[in-house]
């Protein structure tokens, strides 16, 4: 019987279980066996696996997280890990591996694929910054959570005549900030793509006050940088296996400066991992399911080195190397629409 392996790597994301379920159902319907590799690339290095059957995927569609577990392991960081990963790929006797991940996990998938391993990628990240696809699953859920938070913060900001700074996720790209800010009616949106000019932010707040608005909502992506500093605000200087620092804190920095410069009382809310946890939206369940079914079809068609992608309303196959070549930053057109409502 043909065997397919599947792993989930990087930060978790609502909709991962929908993909795992869709791959497994499609595989079993076509008489393939499915091997779940636990905790991302760590499971391939350690040969830590579990069988995926109809019983094991039953009821997982609405569940957040990933039943396989995840990690930010980078096998290319350590030569002995890489040897083990290559060795176990063969030992597991899998005919193909489906890798669900973002830029880092799929970056590893692309390298292994270039070495000749049969791999198909599925795009995942709440940040929506993966190239070669219109949307990654998980993004819609994160945007909905952030939008609900902004709605709630609006009422308290208005009652107390305060400025509220909401820090959302988005390491290199401000997709969550832009979409949730647009949906939630933010008065200013600050993203990593555009350095923050603090005087301009205060100008917008003052303009609102001058026309009688005594509150403002500022949405900031965690990766946004102050123009003067040119660097992100980080929690510490430690880097993960892919060289990323732990972001967080720009909201507090901004809140303090805004209060000092405008004289208006300011509060800061950091949404953090709340945006990544819990049940996926219907959109993400459907997108994850479509990606999973098509991903397994690509395996059966032996179309390796590809990634499934959403283009318009169609699921297509693109080159994995195209997906990891560069990051997809926020579309100018959508940001300009959001800007219409600043101030
Ligand atoms: O890559 C997705 C993401 O949620 C980023 O927005 C964020 O910077 C990062 O992961 C947080 O990673 P961790 O869960 O390891 O703290």
Boltz pocket constraint, residues with backbone or C-beta under 6 A from the ligand:
constraints:
  - pocket:
      binder: B
      contacts: [[A, 11], [A, 12], [A, 102], [A, 125], [A, 126], [A, 127], [A, 169], [A, 170], [A, 171], [A, 222], [A, 245], [A, 246], [A, 247], [A, 276]]
      max_distance: 6.0
